[in-house]
Amino acid sequence: MTKPLLTTLAAACALALPALAHSRQVTLTAQLKNYGGDGAYLAAYLTDAKGAYAGTLWVAGGKAKYYKSLSDWNRLSSGDAKRLNGVTGASVGAGRTLKVTANLADALIDAGYEIRIDAAVEKMRDSPSEIRVPLSTGNAGKPQAGKQYIQSLTFQLQ
């Protein structure tokens, strides 16, 4: 290799490695129960150690008028003007799986943050904080049971 190429390669690695060291990819997999109703609206979000909203990971369900049914997320995130930027998709049918991947800062992991999912299904009871799981390395890969609509939630850290 020539010196200019080595210098360019070293500079590229120096810029890329700190970015990789400060965040981790988190993949959430929510398996819904066969609850016998319409598609579920789900809001996956983070709260800090005090229960304050820290950010939205994903909202499944395309009609904003129904977001009020995701009551904990809607109440906690109402001041976040960017809560839906690039984090929405279709509702999730009974018995189906929602899989979401996000990049989270390393500082959030093992620091008292929680992954929460609110669930709502038309003509059925809403389920605020359907599932709450501490964002910790100890919980990674371990299925956690939901209360009403979610059979299990598992998250992986990469």
C-alpha positions as CSV (number, residue, x, y, z in Angstrom):
1,M,0.0,0.0,0.0
2,T,1.1,3.5,-0.7
3,K,1.5,6.1,2.1
4,P,-1.5,8.3,0.9
5,L,-3.7,5.2,0.9
6,L,-2.6,4.2,4.3
7,T,-3.1,7.7,5.6
8,T,-6.6,7.7,4.1
9,L,-7.4,4.3,5.6
10,A,-6.1,5.3,9.0
11,A,-8.2,8.5,9.0
12,A,-11.3,6.6,7.9
13,C,-10.9,4.1,10.7
14,A,-10.3,6.8,13.3
15,L,-13.6,8.5,12.3
16,A,-15.6,5.3,12.1
17,L,-14.5,3.5,15.2
18,P,-15.7,6.1,17.8
19,A,-19.2,6.1,16.1
20,L,-19.3,2.3,16.4
21,A,-18.1,2.4,20.1
22,H,-20.8,4.8,21.2
23,S,-23.9,3.1,19.9
24,R,-25.4,-0.4,19.6
25,Q,-27.9,-1.9,17.3
26,V,-31.0,-3.2,19.2
27,T,-33.5,-5.5,17.5
28,L,-36.9,-5.9,19.1
29,T,-39.1,-8.8,18.2
30,A,-42.7,-8.7,19.5
31,Q,-44.8,-11.8,18.9
32,L,-48.5,-11.1,19.2
33,K,-51.1,-13.5,20.6
34,N,-53.9,-14.8,18.5
35,Y,-56.4,-12.5,20.2
36,G,-59.1,-12.6,17.5
37,G,-59.4,-9.0,16.6
38,D,-58.2,-6.4,14.2
39,G,-54.6,-5.4,13.7
40,A,-52.9,-3.9,16.8
41,Y,-51.5,-0.4,17.0
42,L,-48.2,-0.6,18.9
43,A,-45.9,2.1,20.2
44,A,-42.4,1.0,21.2
45,Y,-40.5,3.6,23.2
46,L,-37.9,4.2,25.9
47,T,-38.2,5.7,29.3
48,D,-35.4,6.7,31.7
49,A,-34.9,5.4,35.2
50,K,-37.5,7.9,36.5
51,G,-40.1,6.8,34.0
52,A,-39.7,9.9,31.8
53,Y,-40.0,9.6,28.0
54,A,-36.7,9.2,26.3
55,G,-37.7,8.5,22.7
56,T,-39.8,6.6,20.3
57,L,-38.4,3.5,18.6
58,W,-41.4,2.5,16.4
59,V,-45.1,3.1,16.0
60,A,-47.1,0.4,14.2
61,G,-50.4,1.7,12.8
62,G,-50.8,4.4,10.2
63,K,-53.8,6.5,11.4
64,A,-52.8,9.2,13.8
65,K,-56.3,9.6,15.1
66,Y,-55.9,6.3,17.0
67,Y,-52.6,7.2,18.6
68,K,-54.5,8.6,21.6
69,S,-55.4,4.9,22.4
70,L,-51.7,4.3,23.0
71,S,-52.2,6.3,26.1
72,D,-49.0,6.0,28.1
73,W,-46.8,6.7,25.0
74,N,-49.1,9.4,23.8
75,R,-49.1,11.2,27.2
76,L,-45.3,10.8,27.8
77,S,-44.3,11.8,24.2
78,S,-46.7,14.6,23.5
79,G,-44.0,17.2,23.9
80,D,-41.7,15.5,21.3
81,A,-42.4,17.2,18.0
82,K,-40.2,14.6,16.2
83,R,-41.7,11.5,17.9
84,L,-42.9,10.1,14.6
85,N,-40.0,11.0,12.3
86,G,-39.3,7.9,10.3
87,V,-40.6,5.5,12.9
88,T,-44.0,4.4,11.7
89,G,-45.4,1.4,9.8
90,A,-48.5,-0.7,9.4
91,S,-50.5,-2.2,12.3
92,V,-49.6,-5.7,13.3
93,G,-52.2,-8.5,12.9
94,A,-53.1,-11.1,15.6
95,G,-50.6,-13.9,15.7
96,R,-48.0,-11.9,13.7
97,T,-44.6,-10.6,14.6
98,L,-43.2,-7.1,14.7
99,K,-39.5,-6.8,14.3
100,V,-37.8,-3.4,14.7
101,T,-34.1,-2.4,14.7
102,A,-32.8,0.8,16.1
103,N,-29.4,2.3,17.1
104,L,-29.2,3.2,20.8
105,A,-26.4,5.0,22.6
106,D,-24.3,2.6,24.8
107,A,-25.0,5.0,27.7
108,L,-28.6,3.9,27.7
109,I,-27.9,0.2,28.2
110,D,-27.7,-1.0,31.9
111,A,-28.5,2.6,33.0
112,G,-32.1,2.1,34.2
113,Y,-33.8,2.7,30.9
114,E,-36.8,0.6,29.9
115,I,-38.3,-0.6,26.6
116,R,-42.1,-0.1,26.8
117,I,-44.7,-1.1,24.3
118,D,-48.3,0.2,24.5
119,A,-51.0,-1.7,22.5
120,A,-54.4,-0.9,21.2
121,V,-56.9,-2.9,19.1
122,E,-60.1,-1.5,17.6
123,K,-63.2,-2.6,19.6
124,M,-61.0,-4.2,22.3
125,R,-59.5,-2.9,25.5
126,D,-56.4,-0.7,25.2
127,S,-53.3,-1.9,27.0
128,P,-51.0,0.9,28.1
129,S,-47.5,-0.3,29.0
130,E,-48.5,-3.7,27.7
131,I,-44.9,-4.7,28.3
132,R,-42.0,-3.1,30.2
133,V,-38.5,-4.5,30.0
134,P,-35.4,-3.0,31.5
135,L,-32.8,-2.3,28.7
136,S,-30.0,-4.3,30.2
137,T,-27.5,-6.8,28.9
138,G,-29.0,-9.3,31.3
139,N,-32.4,-9.2,29.7
140,A,-31.1,-9.3,26.1
141,G,-32.2,-12.5,24.3
142,K,-34.7,-13.4,27.1
143,P,-38.4,-13.5,26.1
144,Q,-40.6,-11.4,28.3
145,A,-44.4,-11.9,28.4
146,G,-46.9,-9.1,27.7
147,K,-50.2,-8.5,29.6
148,Q,-52.8,-8.8,26.9
149,Y,-51.9,-8.7,23.2
150,I,-48.1,-9.5,23.2
151,Q,-47.2,-13.1,23.6
152,S,-43.5,-12.2,24.1
153,L,-41.0,-9.5,23.5
154,T,-37.3,-10.3,23.0
155,F,-34.5,-7.8,22.3
156,Q,-31.1,-8.5,20.9
157,L,-28.0,-6.2,21.3
158,Q,-25.4,-6.3,18.6
